[in-house]
Amino acid sequence: MNNKAQGTIEYLVIIAIVVVIALVVVGLLLQILGNFGGSNETSLKISWKTAEPWAITDWSASGSTLTLVLKNNTAGTLEFNKITLGSNSSADSAQVVPAGATTEPITVTISCTTGSKYAIAKNTIKIDYNTQLTDNITKQGVADIAGTC
């Protein structure tokens, strides 16, 4: 009888050790993903490049100016009016953009100091444009815009 109790205790100790090891491994994986799997500039740019009807193919900040290049990801011609990032917007430029083409660089004023990081939430990003059939369409952002000044 003593042997059965000892076997059960040994079994429970082994299970406890396996559970502790599994928790340590999961904790380490979560820490690694937290450091490298966040919303960094590269992953955000990948999200924007596949957006429709407008993709943002590139952006960069210099001083208090954010420069963006948009691409028409539709089969038809679009007319870009302006982009709004939070409370700041680009000047109305009315650029006609054929299918697959990009806009001229668009600038928006942002508050950013050199070397600091900036982030613009996707729900505050709005792209105003026209199609051949409809005017004044607003497309909300598909991902944040972030980077370093």
FIDREN-739142 format. One record per residue: x, y, z of N, C-alpha, C, O in turn. Coordinates in steps of 0.2 Angstrom, whole numbers, padded with zeros to 4 digits, always signed. Layout:
N
XYZXYZXYZXYZ/...
# end
This chain:
149
+0004-0006+0000+0000+0000+0000+0004+0006+0000+0003+0011-0003/+0010+0006+0003+0014+0012+0004+0017+0013-0003+0018+0019-0005/+0018+0008-0007+0021+0009-0014+0016+0013-0019+0018+0017-0023/+0009+0012-0018+0005+0015-0022+0004+0022-0021+0004+0027-0025/+0005+0024-0014+0004+0031-0012+0011+0035-0015+0010+0040-0017/+0016+0031-0014+0023+0034-0016+0022+0035-0024+0025+0041-0026/+0020+0031-0028+0019+0031-0035+0015+0037-0037+0016+0041-0042/+0009+0038-0033+0005+0043-0035+0008+0050-0034+0007+0055-0038/+0012+0051-0028+0015+0057-0026+0020+0058-0032+0021+0064-0034/+0024+0053-0034+0029+0055-0039+0026+0057-0045+0029+0061-0049/+0021+0054-0047+0017+0056-0053+0015+0063-0053+0015+0067-0058/+0012+0065-0047+0010+0072-0046+0015+0077-0047+0015+0082-0049/+0021+0075-0044+0027+0079-0044+0029+0080-0051+0031+0086-0053/+0030+0075-0055+0032+0075-0062+0027+0080-0066+0029+0084-0070/+0020+0079-0065+0016+0083-0068+0017+0090-0066+0016+0095-0071/+0018+0092-0060+0019+0099-0058+0025+0102-0061+0025+0107-0063/+0031+0098-0062+0037+0100-0065+0035+0102-0072+0038+0107-0075/+0032+0097-0076+0030+0098-0083+0026+0105-0084+0027+0109-0088/+0021+0106-0079+0017+0112-0080+0021+0118-0079+0020+0123-0082/+0025+0118-0074+0030+0124-0073+0034+0125-0079+0035+0131-0081/+0037+0120-0082+0041+0121-0088+0037+0124-0093+0039+0128-0097/+0031+0121-0094+0026+0124-0100+0025+0131-0098+0025+0135-0103/+0024+0133-0092+0022+0140-0091+0028+0145-0092+0027+0150-0094/+0034+0142-0090+0040+0146-0092+0041+0147-0099+0042+0153-0101/+0040+0142-0103+0041+0143-0110+0035+0147-0113+0037+0152-0117/+0029+0147-0111+0024+0151-0113+0026+0159-0111+0025+0163-0116/+0028+0160-0105+0030+0166-0103+0036+0169-0107+0035+0175-0109/+0041+0165-0109+0046+0168-0113+0044+0169-0120+0046+0174-0123/+0039+0165-0123+0037+0166-0130+0033+0173-0130+0033+0177-0135/+0029+0174-0125+0025+0180-0125+0029+0186-0124+0028+0192-0127/+0035+0186-0120+0039+0191-0119+0043+0193-0126+0043+0199-0128/+0045+0188-0130+0048+0189-0136+0043+0192-0141+0045+0196-0145/+0037+0189-0141+0032+0192-0146+0030+0199-0144+0029+0204-0148/+0030+0201-0137+0029+0208-0135+0034+0213-0138+0033+0218-0139/+0041+0210-0138+0046+0214-0140+0046+0215-0147+0048+0221-0150/+0045+0210-0151+0046+0210-0158+0039+0210-0162+0040+0212-0168/+0034+0208-0159+0028+0207-0163+0023+0213-0163+0017+0212-0165/+0025+0219-0160+0020+0224-0160+0019+0228-0166+0021+0226-0171/+0015+0233-0166+0014+0237-0172+0020+0242-0174+0020+0248-0172/+0025+0239-0176+0030+0243-0178+0029+0246-0185+0024+0244-0189/+0034+0250-0187+0033+0254-0194+0032+0249-0200+0028+0250-0204/+0036+0244-0200+0037+0239-0205+0030+0236-0206+0027+0235-0212/+0027+0233-0201+0021+0229-0201+0015+0234-0203+0011+0232-0207/+0015+0240-0201+0010+0245-0203+0011+0247-0210+0005+0247-0213/+0017+0247-0213+0017+0249-0220+0015+0243-0224+0012+0244-0229/+0016+0237-0222+0013+0231-0225+0006+0231-0226+0003+0230-0231/+0003+0233-0220-0005+0233-0220-0007+0238-0224-0012+0237-0228/-0004+0244-0225-0006+0250-0229-0005+0248-0236-0009+0250-0241/+0000+0244-0238+0001+0243-0245-0004+0239-0249-0005+0239-0255/-0008+0235-0245-0013+0231-0248-0020+0234-0247-0025+0231-0249/-0021+0240-0244-0027+0243-0243-0030+0245-0250-0027+0247-0255/-0037+0245-0250-0041+0248-0255-0046+0253-0253-0049+0252-0247/-0048+0257-0257-0045+0259-0263-0039+0263-0263-0035+0263-0269/-0037+0265-0258-0031+0269-0257-0026+0265-0253-0027+0263-0247/-0020+0264-0255-0014+0262-0252-0009+0267-0250-0008+0272-0254/-0006+0267-0244-0001+0272-0243+0005+0268-0244+0007+0263-0240/+0009+0269-0249+0015+0265-0251+0021+0267-0247+0026+0263-0246/+0021+0273-0244+0027+0275-0240+0025+0282-0237+0021+0286-0239/+0028+0282-0231+0028+0289-0227+0034+0290-0223+0038+0285-0221/+0036+0296-0222+0041+0298-0218+0040+0305-0215+0037+0309-0218/+0043+0306-0209+0043+0312-0205+0049+0315-0205+0054+0312-0204/+0049+0322-0206+0055+0326-0206+0053+0332-0202+0049+0336-0205/+0056+0334-0196+0053+0339-0192+0046+0339-0191+0044+0334-0188/+0042+0344-0193+0035+0344-0191+0031+0342-0197+0025+0343-0198/+0034+0339-0202+0031+0337-0209+0031+0330-0210+0036+0327-0210/+0025+0327-0211+0024+0320-0213+0023+0320-0220+0018+0323-0223/+0027+0316-0224+0026+0315-0231+0023+0308-0233+0026+0304-0230/+0018+0308-0237+0015+0302-0239+0014+0301-0246+0014+0306-0250/+0014+0295-0248+0013+0293-0256+0007+0288-0256+0008+0283-0253/+0002+0290-0259-0004+0286-0260-0004+0282-0267-0002+0285-0271/-0007+0276-0267-0007+0273-0273-0015+0271-0274-0018+0268-0269/-0017+0271-0280-0024+0269-0282-0024+0262-0283-0021+0259-0288/-0027+0258-0278-0027+0251-0279-0033+0248-0282-0036+0243-0280/-0037+0252-0286-0043+0250-0289-0041+0249-0297-0036+0250-0299/-0047+0247-0300-0046+0246-0308-0048+0252-0311-0047+0253-0317/-0051+0257-0308-0053+0263-0311-0049+0269-0309-0045+0269-0305/-0050+0275-0312-0047+0281-0310-0050+0284-0304-0057+0285-0304/-0046+0287-0299-0049+0290-0293-0046+0297-0293-0041+0299-0296/-0049+0302-0290-0047+0309-0289-0046+0310-0282-0051+0310-0278/-0039+0310-0280-0038+0312-0273-0039+0319-0271-0037+0323-0275/-0043+0320-0265-0044+0327-0263-0040+0329-0257-0036+0334-0258/-0040+0325-0252-0035+0327-0246-0035+0321-0241-0040+0316-0242/-0030+0321-0237-0030+0316-0231-0030+0320-0225-0027+0325-0224/-0034+0317-0220-0034+0320-0213-0031+0315-0208-0033+0310-0208/-0026+0318-0204-0023+0314-0199-0025+0317-0192-0021+0322-0191/-0030+0315-0189-0032+0318-0183-0035+0325-0184-0040+0326-0188/-0032+0330-0181-0034+0337-0183-0031+0341-0188-0032+0346-0190/-0026+0337-0191-0022+0340-0197-0024+0337-0203-0025+0331-0204/-0024+0341-0209-0025+0339-0215-0021+0342-0220-0018+0347-0220/-0020+0338-0226-0016+0340-0231-0020+0346-0235-0026+0346-0234/-0017+0350-0239-0020+0355-0243-0024+0351-0248-0022+0346-0251/-0030+0354-0250-0034+0351-0255-0030+0351-0262-0028+0356-0264/-0029+0345-0265-0024+0345-0271-0027+0342-0277-0025+0344-0282/-0033+0339-0276-0037+0336-0282-0032+0333-0288-0032+0335-0293/-0029+0328-0286-0024+0324-0290-0028+0319-0293-0031+0314-0290/-0028+0318-0300-0032+0313-0304-0027+0307-0304-0021+0308-0306/-0029+0301-0302-0024+0295-0301-0027+0289-0305-0032+0286-0302/-0024+0288-0310-0026+0282-0314-0025+0275-0310-0021+0275-0305/-0028+0270-0312-0027+0263-0309-0020+0261-0308-0016+0262-0313/-0018+0260-0302-0011+0257-0301-0006+0263-0300+0000+0261-0299/-0008+0269-0301-0003+0274-0301-0003+0277-0294-0007+0276-0290/+0003+0281-0293+0003+0284-0286+0002+0292-0287+0003+0295-0292/+0001+0295-0281+0000+0302-0281+0007+0305-0280+0012+0302-0279/+0007+0312-0281+0013+0316-0280+0014+0316-0272+0009+0315-0269/+0020+0317-0269+0020+0317-0262+0016+0322-0259+0015+0327-0261/+0012+0319-0253+0007+0323-0250+0010+0325-0243+0013+0321-0240/+0010+0331-0241+0013+0333-0234+0007+0335-0229+0002+0338-0231/+0008+0333-0223+0003+0335-0218+0008+0337-0212+0013+0334-0210/+0006+0343-0209+0009+0345-0203+0007+0341-0197+0002+0340-0195/+0012+0338-0193+0011+0335-0187+0016+0338-0181+0021+0341-0183/+0014+0336-0175+0019+0339-0170+0023+0333-0168+0021+0328-0165/+0030+0334-0169+0035+0329-0168+0042+0332-0168+0043+0336-0172/+0045+0330-0163+0052+0332-0162+0057+0327-0165+0056+0321-0164/+0063+0329-0167+0067+0325-0170+0070+0320-0165+0072+0321-0160/+0070+0313-0168+0072+0308-0164+0066+0304-0160+0067+0299-0157/+0060+0308-0159+0055+0305-0155+0050+0301-0160+0050+0302-0166/+0046+0297-0157+0042+0292-0160+0035+0296-0161+0033+0300-0156/+0031+0294-0166+0025+0297-0167+0020+0291-0169+0022+0286-0172/+0014+0292-0168+0009+0287-0170+0002+0291-0171+0000+0295-0167/-0001+0289-0177-0008+0292-0178-0012+0286-0179-0012+0282-0183/-0018+0286-0174-0022+0281-0174-0026+0280-0180-0028+0285-0184/-0028+0274-0182-0031+0273-0189-0038+0276-0189-0041+0277-0194/-0041+0276-0183-0048+0279-0183-0048+0287-0184-0054+0290-0185/-0042+0290-0184-0042+0297-0185-0039+0299-0192-0038+0304-0194/-0038+0293-0196-0035+0294-0203-0041+0294-0208-0045+0289-0208/-0042+0299-0212-0047+0299-0217-0045+0302-0223-0041+0307-0224/-0046+0298-0229-0044+0300-0235-0050+0302-0239-0055+0298-0240/-0051+0308-0242-0056+0310-0246-0055+0310-0253-0049+0312-0255/-0059+0307-0257-0058+0306-0264-0064+0306-0268-0070+0306-0265/-0064+0306-0275-0070+0306-0279-0068+0300-0284-0063+0298-0286/-0074+0297-0286-0074+0292-0291-0077+0295-0297-0079+0301-0297/-0077+0291-0303-0080+0294-0309-0088+0295-0308-0091+0299-0311/-0091+0291-0303-0098+0292-0302-0100+0295-0296-0106+0298-0295/-0096+0295-0291-0097+0298-0284-0092+0303-0282-0086+0302-0282/-0094+0309-0279-0089+0314-0276-0089+0313-0269-0094+0311-0266/-0084+0316-0266-0083+0316-0258-0084+0310-0255-0088+0310-0250/-0081+0305-0256-0081+0299-0253-0075+0299-0247-0070+0302-0249/-0076+0296-0241-0071+0296-0236-0070+0289-0234-0074+0285-0233/-0063+0288-0235-0061+0281-0233-0057+0282-0226-0053+0286-0226/-0059+0278-0221-0056+0278-0215-0049+0273-0215-0049+0269-0219/-0044+0275-0211-0038+0271-0211-0039+0264-0209-0043+0262-0206/-0034+0260-0212-0035+0253-0211-0030+0251-0205-0030+0245-0203/-0025+0255-0204-0020+0254-0199-0017+0260-0197-0018+0265-0200/-0013+0260-0191-0010+0266-0189-0005+0269-0193-0002+0265-0198/-0003+0275-0193+0003+0277-0196+0008+0279-0190+0007+0283-0186/+0014+0276-0190+0019+0277-0185+0026+0277-0187+0027+0275-0193/+0030+0280-0184+0037+0280-0185+0041+0284-0181+0039+0286-0175/+0047+0286-0183+0052+0291-0179+0053+0297-0183+0055+0297-0189/+0053+0303-0180+0054+0309-0183+0062+0310-0184+0064+0315-0187/
# end
